Amino acid sequence: MNNKLAINGGPKTINKTFPWPIFDESDVQAVAEIAASGAWGNPDCDGLVLEVEQKFAKFCGSKYALSCVNGSVALRLALIACGVKPGDEVIVPPYTFIATASIVLEANCVPVFVDILPETYNMDPKELEKAITPKTKAIIPVHFAGQACNMDALMEIAKKHDLRIIEDTAHAHGGEYKGKKLGSIGDAGCFSFQSSKNLTSGEGGMIVTDDEALYDMMNSLRNVGRVKGGQWYEHHNLGCNYRITQLQAALLATQLDRLEEQTQRRNENGLYLNSLLEKIHGIQPLSRGLGETLHTYHIYIFKYDKAEFNNLSKREFAEMLAAEGVPSFMGYPEPLYKQPLFQEKNFLCYAIPEEVDYTNVHCPETEKACYEDAVWIMQNTMLGTKEDMDLIAAAILKIQDAVSK
């Protein structure tokens, strides 16, 4: 057996790719039918778009679902519809995609960062409660990588302080917390259908809620301020055209039929890969058994300890692992508050108080995840076989053996 690392010219451990998106003739036919019909847009938010919204609401166990152009806009619509005012504070985690925090700025509100739990990389409820002030109006927890947040604790805190919870569910299509679909627990749940997501139509977003008044306002905001029963050129709210097209709806309809089976497969492979990696010194999978009943593994994350790899840096390790054929990388290079947007206050908003300052924000668990610990494997890999999971473990052991020598 040739144990020379692939990055140094040796053979790869994994010699296959993991395709994404997964599609067949049914997807092509669905789009072709819309193309042939000539009804590509959907200005009335009706027809196939409405059917897909109703299908998604039923899948999530929610009363309502509302489609829009992407997951970022989904968060923004939900936040504004919740009634936040300029200068209000919204609590977010710093280990997430920029949109979770930037949409808060777009609403002329102030993002307040609270640290993550080291075992799940989700929002720490204790740190959350410490950060609440009289200006706090909403919380946006992220079900990061597809692992459910501690929703019991978060909902209790929200109720105690009369706060809105908007679940960022961009990683967690089909995931569950104590048997309840993620996104359906808070006031609203926001999904992304961007091309890398577990459910995709190339781009697109969705919001689910049980609150009729919230749904009606979000519906108005995504449709240039129109309201139910109003006229075409009658605009009641400061909305915009955030509607998706029939073409995207066609793809969502076919892709949604696959989601449940794919989620189960990702979850099973994740549990199996955990059982393999927890045996390797210096490798620690993130925790399970904390309320999640179905993990979507949009990202499979494990913690890396360089001390067990002859002090090989995380960057070097991630590059070696990718060279072995594992679709992996080192994740976020720094917390959101370290981004130039926040350090330089390039907000372009009129209502952010001058005293707001992110230069001294420090979330130690997030910084440790960014700089030292977290290594990511992407969701399409988790649709592989059990043998593929064995090879991921073998690739890590191969690297460990090579650098130790």
C-alpha positions in Angstrom: 0.0 0.0 0.0 1.3 3.5 -1.0 1.1 5.8 2.0 2.6 8.8 0.3 0.2 11.7 0.8 -1.7 12.8 -2.3 -0.6 16.4 -1.7 3.0 15.2 -2.3 2.1 13.2 -5.4 0.8 10.0 -3.8 -2.5 8.3 -4.7 -5.7 9.8 -3.4 -7.7 7.9 -0.7 -11.0 8.7 -2.4 -11.1 8.5 -6.2 -14.7 9.7 -6.9 -16.7 12.9 -6.9 -19.9 13.5 -5.0 -22.3 15.2 -7.5 -24.6 18.0 -6.5 -27.3 18.8 -7.3 -28.8 15.4 -7.9 -31.4 15.4 -10.6 -33.0 13.3 -13.3 -35.4 13.5 -16.2 -38.3 14.5 -13.9 -36.5 17.7 -13.0 -35.7 18.5 -16.7 -39.3 17.7 -17.8 -40.8 19.9 -15.0 -38.7 22.9 -16.1 -39.3 22.2 -19.8 -43.1 22.2 -19.2 -42.9 25.7 -17.6 -40.6 26.9 -20.4 -43.0 25.7 -23.0 -45.9 27.3 -21.3 -44.4 30.8 -21.5 -45.7 31.4 -18.0 -42.2 31.9 -16.5 -42.9 34.6 -13.9 -45.6 34.6 -11.3 -46.8 38.2 -10.5 -49.9 36.9 -8.8 -48.0 34.6 -6.4 -50.3 31.8 -7.6 -50.2 28.6 -9.6 -47.2 26.3 -9.1 -45.5 28.8 -6.8 -48.5 28.6 -4.4 -48.6 24.8 -4.7 -45.0 24.5 -3.7 -45.4 26.9 -0.8 -48.3 24.8 0.5 -46.3 21.6 0.0 -43.4 23.0 1.9 -45.6 24.2 4.7 -47.1 20.8 5.1 -43.6 19.2 5.0 -42.5 21.5 7.9 -45.8 21.1 9.8 -46.4 24.9 9.6 -49.7 26.7 8.6 -48.0 29.0 6.1 -45.0 29.1 3.8 -43.9 32.1 1.7 -41.3 31.9 -1.1 -38.9 34.6 -2.0 -35.7 35.2 -4.0 -33.2 33.9 -1.5 -32.5 33.0 2.1 -31.1 36.4 3.0 -34.2 38.1 1.9 -36.3 35.5 3.8 -34.5 36.6 7.0 -34.9 40.3 6.2 -38.7 40.0 5.4 -39.3 38.0 8.6 -37.3 40.5 10.8 -39.1 43.6 9.4 -42.5 41.9 9.6 -41.8 41.2 13.3 -42.0 44.9 13.8 -38.4 45.9 14.6 -37.7 49.7 14.6 -34.5 51.5 13.7 -31.9 51.2 16.4 -33.4 48.0 17.9 -31.0 45.2 18.8 -31.1 41.8 17.3 -29.0 38.9 18.8 -27.1 36.7 16.4 -24.2 34.2 16.6 -20.9 35.2 15.0 -20.2 31.7 13.5 -22.5 31.9 10.5 -22.8 33.3 7.0 -22.7 37.1 6.8 -26.4 37.4 5.9 -27.6 36.4 9.4 -26.1 39.7 10.7 -26.1 41.9 7.6 -29.9 41.7 7.2 -30.1 43.1 10.7 -28.1 46.2 9.5 -30.3 46.4 6.3 -33.3 46.7 8.7 -31.4 49.6 10.4 -31.1 47.5 13.5 -28.0 46.6 15.6 -26.5 43.1 15.5 -25.4 41.9 18.9 -23.1 38.9 18.8 -23.2 36.1 21.4 -20.9 33.2 21.5 -21.5 29.6 20.5 -21.5 26.3 22.4 -18.2 24.4 21.9 -20.0 21.1 21.5 -22.5 22.1 18.8 -21.4 25.5 17.4 -24.9 26.8 18.0 -25.9 29.8 20.1 -25.2 29.5 23.8 -28.4 30.2 25.7 -26.5 31.5 28.8 -24.5 34.0 26.7 -27.8 35.0 25.0 -29.5 35.9 28.2 -26.5 38.0 29.3 -26.7 40.0 26.1 -30.4 41.0 26.4 -31.0 44.7 27.0 -34.2 46.9 26.9 -33.3 47.5 23.2 -33.4 43.8 22.3 -36.3 42.9 20.1 -35.4 39.6 18.3 -33.1 36.6 18.3 -31.9 34.8 15.2 -30.5 31.4 16.2 -28.8 29.4 13.4 -29.2 25.6 13.3 -25.6 25.5 12.2 -24.5 22.7 9.9 -28.0 21.2 10.3 -27.7 20.5 14.1 -30.7 21.8 16.0 -30.2 24.6 18.5 -31.4 24.1 22.1 -34.9 25.4 21.2 -36.5 24.7 24.6 -34.0 27.0 26.3 -34.1 29.7 23.5 -37.9 29.8 23.5 -38.1 30.0 27.3 -35.7 33.0 27.2 -37.7 34.6 24.4 -41.0 34.2 26.2 -39.5 35.6 29.4 -38.3 38.8 27.7 -41.1 39.1 25.1 -38.7 38.6 22.1 -39.3 37.3 18.7 -37.4 34.2 17.4 -36.6 33.9 13.7 -34.9 30.5 13.1 -32.1 30.7 10.5 -32.7 27.3 8.9 -30.6 27.7 5.8 -28.6 24.6 6.8 -31.4 22.5 8.2 -34.0 21.6 5.6 -35.9 18.6 7.1 -34.0 18.6 10.3 -35.9 18.0 13.6 -35.8 19.0 17.2 -37.6 16.6 19.5 -39.6 15.4 16.5 -40.6 18.9 15.3 -39.3 20.2 12.0 -36.7 23.0 12.4 -38.1 26.3 11.2 -41.5 25.6 12.7 -40.7 26.3 16.3 -40.0 30.0 16.5 -42.1 32.9 15.2 -40.7 32.2 11.7 -38.2 29.9 10.1 -36.1 31.0 7.1 -34.7 28.7 4.4 -32.3 29.1 1.6 -32.4 27.2 -1.7 -29.0 28.5 -3.0 -27.1 26.0 -5.1 -25.1 24.4 -2.3 -28.0 23.8 0.0 -29.6 20.5 0.9 -32.7 21.5 -1.0 -31.9 23.7 -4.0 -33.5 25.5 -7.0 -30.2 27.3 -7.8 -31.4 30.3 -5.8 -34.5 31.0 -3.8 -35.8 31.2 -0.2 -38.8 30.3 1.9 -40.3 31.4 5.3 -42.6 29.3 7.4 -44.8 30.5 10.2 -48.0 29.7 12.1 -48.7 33.4 12.6 -51.3 34.7 10.1 -50.6 38.4 10.7 -46.9 37.8 10.3 -47.5 35.8 7.1 -49.8 38.6 5.6 -47.2 41.3 6.3 -44.3 39.2 4.8 -46.5 38.4 1.8 -47.1 42.2 1.3 -43.4 43.0 1.7 -42.3 40.4 -0.9 -44.9 41.7 -3.4 -44.2 45.4 -3.5 -46.6 46.3 -0.6 -49.8 44.8 -2.1 -52.3 43.3 0.3 -55.0 40.6 0.2 -58.0 41.9 -1.6 -56.2 45.0 -2.9 -55.8 46.3 -6.4 -52.7 45.7 -8.6 -51.6 49.3 -8.3 -52.5 49.6 -4.7 -49.5 49.5 -2.3 -49.8 49.6 1.5 -46.4 48.7 2.8 -42.7 49.5 1.9 -42.1 46.2 0.0 -40.3 45.2 -3.2 -40.5 42.5 -5.8 -39.0 39.5 -4.0 -41.0 36.8 -5.8 -39.5 33.6 -7.2 -40.3 32.3 -10.7 -42.3 29.4 -11.9 -39.1 27.8 -13.1 -37.6 27.8 -9.6 -40.9 26.4 -8.2 -40.8 23.5 -10.7 -37.4 22.5 -9.5 -38.4 22.9 -5.8 -41.4 20.6 -6.4 -39.3 17.8 -7.8 -36.3 18.2 -5.4 -38.6 18.3 -2.3 -39.7 14.8 -3.2 -36.1 13.6 -2.6 -35.4 15.6 0.6 -36.7 13.2 3.2 -34.7 10.2 2.0 -31.6 12.3 1.5 -31.8 13.7 5.0 -32.1 10.3 6.5 -29.1 9.1 4.5 -27.0 12.2 5.6 -28.1 11.6 9.2 -27.2 7.9 9.1 -23.8 8.5 7.5 -23.1 11.3 10.0 -23.7 9.0 12.9 -21.5 6.3 11.4 -18.7 8.7 10.6 -18.9 10.0 14.2 -18.3 6.4 15.4 -15.2 6.2 13.2 -13.6 9.6 13.9 -14.2 9.6 17.7 -11.6 6.7 17.8 -8.9 8.8 16.2 -6.7 10.8 18.6 -6.9 14.5 17.8 -10.3 14.3 16.1 -13.6 15.1 17.8 -16.9 15.1 16.1 -19.5 17.7 17.3 -21.9 16.4 19.8 -25.2 14.6 19.2 -28.1 13.6 21.5 -28.9 17.2 22.6 -32.5 17.2 21.4 -32.0 16.8 17.7 -34.0 13.9 16.3 -32.8 14.4 12.7 -29.5 16.1 11.8 -29.3 17.3 8.2 -25.5 17.5 8.0 -25.4 20.4 5.6 -21.9 20.5 6.9 -20.2 17.6 8.7 -17.9 19.3 11.3 -15.2 17.8 13.4 -12.6 19.4 15.7 -9.0 19.1 14.9 -6.2 19.0 17.5 -2.9 19.8 15.9 -1.0 18.4 19.0 -2.0 14.9 17.8 -0.7 15.7 14.2 2.8 16.8 15.0 1.6 20.4 15.3 0.4 20.5 11.7 -1.7 23.7 11.3 -5.4 23.4 10.6 -4.9 25.0 7.2 -2.3 22.5 6.2 -4.3 19.6 7.5 -7.4 20.7 5.6 -5.4 21.1 2.4 -4.0 17.6 2.8 -7.4 16.1 3.5 -8.9 17.8 0.4 -6.0 16.5 -1.7 -6.9 13.0 -0.5 -10.3 13.4 -2.3 -12.4 14.4 0.7 -14.5 17.5 -0.2 -13.4 19.5 2.9 -11.9 22.8 4.0 -11.2 24.8 7.1 -14.5 26.7 7.3 -14.9 30.3 8.3 -11.5 32.0 8.6 -12.7 34.5 11.3 -15.8 35.5 13.3 -18.3 37.8 11.6 -17.4 40.7 13.9 -13.9 40.6 12.6 -15.1 41.2 9.0 -14.2 44.7 7.6 -17.9 45.4 7.5 -18.1 45.5 11.3 -14.5 46.6 12.1 -14.8 49.6 9.8 -18.6 50.2 10.4 -19.3 50.3 6.7 -23.0 50.1 7.4 -24.6 52.7 5.1 -27.5 52.8 7.6 -28.9 55.9 9.2 -30.0 54.5 12.5 -27.0 52.6 13.9 -25.9 54.6 17.0 -22.4 56.1 16.8 -21.4 54.3 20.0 -21.8 50.9 18.4 -18.3 49.4 18.2 -17.3 45.9 17.3 -13.5 46.3 17.7 -13.5 44.9 21.2 -16.0 42.1 20.7 -14.5 38.8 21.8 -16.3 35.4 21.5 -13.7 32.8 22.5 -15.4 29.7 21.4 -16.1 31.2 18.0 -12.5 32.3 17.6 -11.3 28.9 18.6 -13.5 27.3 16.0 -12.3 29.6 13.3 -8.6 29.7 14.1 -7.9 26.3 15.5 -10.6 23.6 15.6 -13.2 23.4 13.0 -12.8 21.3 9.8 -15.8 21.1 7.4 -17.0 18.3 5.0 -19.8 19.3 2.7 -23.3 17.9 2.5 -23.0 16.1 -0.9 -20.3 13.9 0.6 -22.8 12.8 3.2 -24.9 11.2 0.5 -22.1 8.8 -0.2 -21.9 5.2 0.9 -20.8 3.6 4.2 -17.6 2.7 2.4 -17.0 6.4 1.6 -17.2 7.2 5.3 -14.6 4.5 6.0 -12.4 6.2 3.4 -12.7 9.6 5.0 -11.5 8.1 8.3 -8.7 6.3 6.4 -7.6 9.6 4.8 -7.3 11.2 8.2 -5.3 8.3 9.6 -3.1 8.4 6.6 -2.3 12.1 7.2 -1.7 11.5 10.9 0.6 8.6 10.2 2.6 10.6 7.5 3.1 13.7 9.6 4.0 11.7 12.7 6.8 10.1 10.8 
